[in-house]
Amino acid sequence: MPKTKFRVESDLLGELQVPADAYYGVQTQRALNNYKISTTQMLHYPEYIIAIAYVKMAAAEANAELGVLDRTIADAIVKACQEIVDGKFHDQFPVDMMQGGAGTSVNMNANEVIANRALELMGHNKGEYQYCSPNDHVNCAQSTNDAFPSAFRYTFVRMNRHVEKALTDLIASFRAKGKEFKDIIKMGRTQLQDAVPMTSGQEFNAFANNLEEEIANLERNAVLLKEVNMGGTAIGTGLNAVPGFAELCTIRLSEFTGDQFVKAPDLVEATPDTGAYVSYSAALKRLAIKLSKICNDLRLMASGPRCGLHEINLPPMAPGSSIMPGKVNPVIPEVTNQVCFKVIGNDTAVAFAAEAGQLQLNVMEPVIVQCILESQTWLVNVMNTLRTKCIDGITVNVDHCFEMVKNSIGIVTALNPYIGYKASTKVAKEALETGRSVYDLVLEHGLMTQEKLDEALDPKAMTSAHAFIK
């Protein structure tokens, strides 16, 4: 095998070999040597790479307009960034998502890749940083402490669109089932006890409506992420950035991306602030909690087939046991539950990391980024899986559901307006003790005529508000 060729680059700590064909440089190589932690790399999140390229593009353009950066160099940086936005060079972002340094390795990985590609565009070789430097040119008027959070804020915004799309599609599937099951009568339950009749359609529509609220909640919190601190540089004072850079960079970032960003009103306050991440992570957690509850319901309703509720059938996805023949488990709701647990755990990690900030910077932002991106990605994947491999294929055991309604003591609740709560209680108690039907006992005790009783116990009438005549 031919030996790998290297070039030698240097930084504060000395010289280091870098693969000759790599667009990244010495500081990225140090990160590769230092952080073999999570097995998840920046390159696994294309939206992350695109977002930081947009940030660097906006900074270069603003610096050129303000006369701080040579227009030829700025144009090459902008072109290199556009290529990254278009999907090129993503394999050159290998840094581990878990790292120390408050995101410096991420920022420098981007600076180095962009600088080396810009050098090529200007007719120079990789590593000839006197013509385009990762620090002096690509990172001009910036620090990791403003470029890094601005990039991952935009990453969350971009990823949120995928979350909302997957959620919207899942809601549509629940609504379709609500329409399909609108005339199927079943027994509603509270505290795992028989309550009153409802339709399966009402139940699935309720799932849809319950999740619908989360779209608005995600959007509300995503807006908070569009406040950026570009121009604050190290701690928000704007050291090494010229007047007007913060405002112009924010404007150019909005123009390049098509998203409306705003400059934080107090850059010193904004630099260590993690409030938007805490709020957005909590919105993901809220969605996860609702999804998990719905999957709990699906697993209960599908329990059986002989000794459980057996109200619905989930599409069989895999044999359920290595020892019990014929067993099929609700594996898709189960995996959804587990993803939701992970999202809830990630939110806890975000909370701890946000609390751990000190003075003018929160150095724990890398784990915040990792947790939120993981939660977004896993939720997108599992919602699509839940929709296509479970919800779309659910069927209802109509006759079984109707028999449970007929045999339930819970239907006596519908008689309260006719015979009163006390008499209804006596009938319910006797039915429970004797095993006889509510219907027979009401007639036997002369509490209602058969005509009125049939009207009162019509399952369809019991599933909505309606007028009654004693």
C-alpha positions in Angstrom: 0.0 0.0 0.0 1.3 3.5 -0.8 2.2 5.6 2.2 -0.1 8.5 3.1 1.4 11.8 2.2 1.5 14.6 4.7 2.0 18.3 4.9 3.4 19.9 8.1 1.4 22.8 9.8 2.1 24.6 13.0 0.1 26.3 15.8 0.7 27.5 19.3 1.7 24.0 20.5 4.1 23.3 17.6 4.2 21.4 14.4 1.9 18.5 13.4 1.5 16.4 10.3 -1.8 16.7 8.4 -2.8 14.5 5.4 -1.6 16.3 2.3 -5.0 16.1 0.6 -7.0 17.2 3.6 -8.8 20.6 3.5 -8.7 20.8 7.3 -5.5 21.8 9.1 -3.5 21.6 12.2 -6.2 22.5 14.8 -8.6 20.0 13.3 -5.9 17.4 13.4 -5.3 18.1 17.1 -9.0 17.7 17.7 -9.0 14.3 15.9 -6.1 13.3 18.1 -7.7 14.5 21.4 -11.3 13.6 21.1 -12.3 10.1 20.3 -15.4 10.2 22.5 -18.8 9.9 21.0 -18.1 8.2 17.6 -20.4 10.9 16.2 -18.7 13.5 14.0 -19.8 16.8 12.7 -20.0 15.3 9.2 -22.9 13.2 10.4 -25.0 16.4 10.5 -25.0 18.1 7.1 -27.2 20.9 8.3 -24.6 21.8 10.9 -21.9 22.1 8.3 -24.2 24.2 6.0 -25.1 26.5 8.9 -21.5 27.3 9.8 -20.6 27.9 6.1 -23.4 30.5 5.9 -22.1 32.2 9.1 -18.6 32.4 7.6 -20.0 33.6 4.3 -21.9 36.4 5.9 -18.8 37.4 8.0 -16.6 37.5 4.9 -19.0 39.6 2.9 -19.6 42.1 5.8 -15.8 42.4 6.3 -15.3 43.1 2.7 -18.0 45.8 2.5 -16.5 47.4 5.6 -13.1 47.5 4.0 -11.6 45.2 6.6 -11.0 42.2 4.2 -9.5 42.3 0.7 -12.3 41.8 -1.8 -10.4 39.1 -3.7 -9.9 37.0 -0.6 -13.5 37.6 0.6 -14.9 36.5 -2.8 -12.9 33.3 -2.6 -14.1 32.7 1.0 -17.7 33.3 -0.1 -17.3 30.9 -3.1 -15.8 28.2 -0.9 -18.7 28.6 1.6 -21.2 28.3 -1.2 -19.6 25.1 -2.3 -20.0 23.7 1.2 -23.6 24.9 1.3 -24.1 23.0 -1.9 -22.9 19.8 -0.3 -19.2 19.7 -1.1 -16.4 18.9 1.3 -18.6 17.6 4.1 -16.3 14.7 4.6 -13.7 17.3 5.7 -15.5 18.0 9.0 -14.5 15.0 11.0 -14.3 16.5 14.5 -16.1 14.6 17.3 -19.3 16.2 18.5 -18.1 15.9 22.1 -15.1 18.1 22.8 -13.6 20.6 25.1 -12.8 24.2 24.2 -16.3 25.6 23.9 -16.5 24.8 20.2 -13.1 26.0 19.1 -12.4 22.8 17.3 -15.7 23.2 15.3 -14.9 26.8 14.4 -11.4 26.0 13.4 -12.4 23.0 11.4 -14.6 25.3 9.4 -12.0 28.1 9.2 -9.4 25.6 7.9 -11.5 23.9 5.3 -12.8 27.2 3.9 -9.3 28.7 3.9 -7.8 25.8 2.0 -10.6 25.7 -0.5 -10.3 29.5 -1.0 -6.6 29.1 -1.5 -7.3 26.6 -4.3 -9.8 29.0 -5.9 -7.2 31.7 -5.9 -4.6 29.4 -7.5 -2.6 28.6 -4.3 -1.8 25.3 -2.5 -3.3 24.1 0.6 -1.5 25.4 3.7 -0.2 28.6 2.0 -2.0 30.6 4.7 -0.1 33.8 3.9 -2.6 34.3 1.1 -5.8 33.2 3.0 -5.5 32.4 6.7 -8.0 30.4 8.7 -7.6 32.9 11.6 -6.8 36.2 10.0 -9.2 36.1 7.1 -11.9 33.4 7.5 -12.2 34.2 11.2 -11.8 37.9 10.7 -13.8 40.0 13.3 -15.0 36.8 14.9 -14.4 34.5 17.8 -15.5 30.9 18.4 -17.8 32.5 21.0 -20.0 34.3 18.5 -19.5 32.2 15.3 -20.0 28.9 17.0 -23.4 29.6 18.7 -24.6 31.5 15.7 -23.9 28.5 13.6 -25.6 25.9 15.8 -28.5 28.2 16.5 -29.2 28.2 12.7 -28.6 24.5 12.6 -31.4 24.0 15.1 -33.6 26.2 13.0 -32.9 24.1 9.9 -33.3 20.8 11.7 -36.6 22.0 13.3 -38.1 22.1 9.8 -37.4 18.4 9.5 -39.0 17.8 12.9 -42.1 19.8 12.0 -42.4 18.0 8.6 -42.2 14.5 10.2 -44.7 15.6 12.9 -47.1 17.1 10.3 -47.0 13.8 8.3 -47.6 11.8 11.5 -50.6 14.0 12.4 -52.1 13.5 9.0 -51.9 9.7 9.5 -53.7 9.9 12.8 -56.4 12.1 11.2 -56.8 9.6 8.4 -57.4 6.9 10.9 -59.8 9.1 12.8 -61.8 9.5 9.7 -61.6 5.8 8.9 -62.7 4.7 12.4 -65.3 7.4 12.9 -68.3 5.0 13.2 -66.6 2.3 15.3 -67.8 2.2 18.9 -65.5 1.3 21.7 -65.2 1.7 25.5 -63.3 4.7 26.8 -61.3 4.2 30.0 -60.0 6.4 32.9 -57.5 5.0 35.4 -57.5 1.8 33.4 -61.2 1.3 34.3 -64.2 1.2 32.1 -65.6 4.8 31.7 -68.1 5.6 28.9 -68.4 4.8 25.2 -66.6 6.7 22.5 -65.6 6.0 18.9 -62.2 4.9 17.8 -62.3 7.8 15.4 -62.6 10.2 18.4 -59.6 8.5 20.0 -57.3 8.8 16.9 -58.5 12.4 16.2 -57.5 13.2 19.8 -54.0 11.9 19.2 -53.8 14.1 16.1 -55.0 17.2 17.9 -52.8 16.5 20.9 -49.7 16.5 18.6 -50.9 19.5 16.5 -50.3 21.8 19.5 -46.6 20.8 19.3 -46.0 22.4 15.9 -46.9 25.8 17.2 -44.8 25.2 20.3 -41.8 24.2 18.3 -42.2 27.3 16.0 -42.5 29.6 19.0 -39.2 28.3 20.4 -37.4 28.2 17.1 -37.9 31.9 16.7 -35.8 32.5 19.9 -32.9 30.8 18.1 -32.8 33.5 15.4 -31.2 36.0 17.8 -27.5 35.9 17.1 -24.4 37.4 18.7 -22.2 37.8 15.7 -19.8 40.7 16.2 -19.6 40.2 20.0 -16.3 38.3 19.4 -14.7 36.9 22.6 -17.0 38.1 25.4 -19.5 40.4 23.7 -17.5 43.6 23.8 -16.7 43.4 20.0 -13.0 43.4 20.4 -11.3 43.2 16.9 -14.5 43.9 15.0 -15.1 47.3 13.4 -18.1 49.4 14.2 -21.1 48.2 12.1 -19.9 44.6 11.6 -22.4 43.1 14.0 -25.3 44.7 12.3 -24.1 44.2 8.8 -23.1 40.5 9.3 -26.6 39.8 10.7 -28.2 41.4 7.7 -26.0 39.5 5.3 -26.7 36.2 7.1 -30.4 36.9 6.7 -30.0 37.6 3.0 -27.9 34.6 2.3 -30.0 32.1 4.2 -33.5 33.5 3.6 -34.2 33.4 7.3 -34.7 36.5 9.4 -32.0 36.9 12.0 -31.7 39.7 14.6 -28.7 41.0 16.4 -28.9 40.4 20.1 -29.5 43.8 21.9 -26.8 43.1 24.5 -23.9 41.1 23.1 -22.2 40.7 26.5 -25.4 39.2 27.8 -26.0 37.1 24.7 -22.5 35.4 24.7 -23.0 33.2 27.7 -26.8 33.0 27.5 -28.3 29.6 26.9 -32.0 30.3 27.5 -33.1 29.7 23.9 -31.5 26.2 23.9 -33.1 25.3 27.2 -36.5 26.4 25.9 -36.2 24.7 22.5 -34.9 21.4 24.1 -37.9 21.6 26.5 -40.2 21.8 23.4 -38.6 18.6 22.0 -39.1 17.0 25.4 -42.7 18.0 25.5 -43.2 16.4 22.1 -41.4 13.3 23.2 -43.6 13.0 26.3 -46.8 13.2 24.2 -45.5 10.7 21.6 -44.5 8.3 24.4 -48.0 8.5 26.0 -49.7 7.8 22.7 -47.4 4.8 22.1 -48.3 3.5 25.6 -52.0 3.7 24.6 -51.3 1.9 21.3 -49.5 -0.9 23.1 -52.4 -1.2 25.6 -55.1 -1.2 23.0 -53.2 -3.8 20.9 -52.5 -6.1 23.9 -53.6 -9.7 23.6 -54.6 -11.2 21.2 -56.6 -13.4 23.5 -55.9 -12.1 27.0 -55.6 -8.3 26.5 -57.8 -5.5 25.3 -57.3 -6.6 21.7 -59.1 -3.5 20.4 -56.7 -2.7 17.6 -54.2 -4.6 15.4 -50.8 -3.2 14.8 -49.0 -4.2 11.6 -46.7 -7.2 12.4 -43.1 -6.1 11.9 -41.1 -8.9 13.4 -41.4 -12.3 15.2 -41.9 -11.4 18.9 -40.0 -14.1 20.7 -37.1 -16.6 20.4 -39.0 -19.1 22.5 -42.8 -18.3 22.3 -44.2 -19.4 18.9 -46.8 -17.1 17.4 -46.0 -14.1 19.5 -45.8 -10.7 17.7 -44.7 -7.7 19.7 -45.6 -4.0 19.2 -42.0 -3.2 18.3 -42.6 0.1 16.5 -44.3 1.8 19.5 -41.6 0.3 21.7 -38.8 1.8 19.8 -40.7 5.1 19.8 -41.0 5.0 23.5 -37.2 4.4 23.8 -36.4 7.3 21.6 -38.6 9.5 23.7 -36.8 8.4 26.8 -33.5 9.5 25.1 -34.9 12.9 24.2 -36.1 13.4 27.8 -32.6 12.4 29.0 -31.0 14.8 26.5 -33.1 17.6 27.8 -31.8 16.9 31.3 -28.2 17.1 30.0 -29.0 20.4 28.3 -30.3 21.8 31.5 -27.2 20.8 33.5 -24.9 22.1 30.7 -26.8 25.4 30.6 -26.5 25.8 34.4 -22.8 25.1 34.3 -22.0 28.3 32.4 -19.6 30.6 34.2 -19.0 34.4 33.9 -18.8 35.5 30.3 -19.0 32.1 28.5 -20.7 28.8 28.7 -18.0 26.3 27.7 -20.5 23.4 27.9 -22.2 24.3 24.6 -20.8 21.3 22.6 -22.8 18.9 24.7 -25.9 21.1 24.3 -25.4 20.9 20.5 -24.9 17.2 20.5 -28.0 16.6 22.6 -30.3 18.8 20.7 -29.2 17.6 17.3 -29.4 14.0 18.4 -32.9 14.6 19.8 -34.0 16.3 16.6 -32.6 13.6 14.3 -33.9 10.7 16.4 -37.4 12.3 16.6 -37.5 12.8 12.8 -36.5 9.2 12.2 -38.8 7.6 14.7 -41.9 9.7 13.8 -41.4 8.7 10.1 -41.0 5.0 11.3 -44.1 5.2 13.5 -46.2 6.6 10.7 -45.2 4.3 7.9 -44.6 1.0 9.9 -47.4 1.4 12.4 -50.1 4.1 12.2 -50.9 3.7 8.5 -51.5 0.0 8.9 -53.6 -0.1 12.1 -57.0 -1.9 12.0 -59.7 -2.1 14.6 -61.4 -5.3 15.9 -64.9 -3.8 15.4 -67.1 -6.6 16.7 -64.9 -7.1 19.8 -65.0 -3.4 20.6 -68.8 -3.4 20.4 -69.2 -6.4 22.6 -67.1 -4.8 25.3 -69.3 -1.7 25.1 -72.5 -3.8 25.4 -71.1 -5.8 28.3 -69.6 -2.8 30.2 -71.1 -1.6 33.4 -69.7 1.9 32.4 -72.7 2.5 30.1 -74.8 3.0 33.2 -73.3 6.5 33.3 -75.5 7.4 30.4 -78.6 6.7 32.5 -77.8 9.3 35.2 -79.9 12.0 33.5 -82.9 9.6 33.4 -82.9 7.7 36.7 -80.4 9.7 38.8 -77.0 8.9 40.1 -78.2 6.9 43.2 -80.3 4.5 41.2 -77.6 4.2 38.5 -75.1 3.3 41.3 -77.4 0.5 42.6 -77.8 -0.9 39.1 -74.0 -0.8 38.5 -73.3 -2.5 41.8 -75.9 -5.3 41.2 -74.6 -5.8 37.6 -71.0 -6.1 39.0 -72.1 -8.6 41.7 -74.4 -10.8 39.6 -72.7 -10.6 36.2 -76.1 -9.5 34.7 -76.4 -6.7 32.1 -77.2 -3.2 33.0 -79.9 -3.3 30.3 -81.8 -6.3 31.9 -81.6 -4.9 35.4 -83.0 -1.4 34.5 -86.0 -3.1 32.8 -86.4 -5.6 35.7 -86.6 -2.8 38.3 -89.0 -0.8 36.1 -86.7 2.2 36.1 -87.3 3.0 32.3 -89.4 1.7 29.5 -87.6 -0.4 26.9 -88.1 2.4 24.3 -86.5 5.0 26.4 -83.7 2.7 27.5 -82.8 1.8 23.9 -82.7 5.4 23.1 -80.5 6.3 26.1 -78.1 3.4 25.5 -77.7 3.9 21.8 -73.8 3.8 21.5 -73.7 6.5 18.9 -75.8 8.8 21.2 -73.4 8.2 24.0 -70.4 9.4 22.1 -71.4 13.0 21.9 -73.5 15.7 23.7 -77.2 15.3 22.9 -80.6 16.3 24.3 -82.5 13.9 26.5 -86.1 13.6 27.7 -86.9 12.0 31.0 
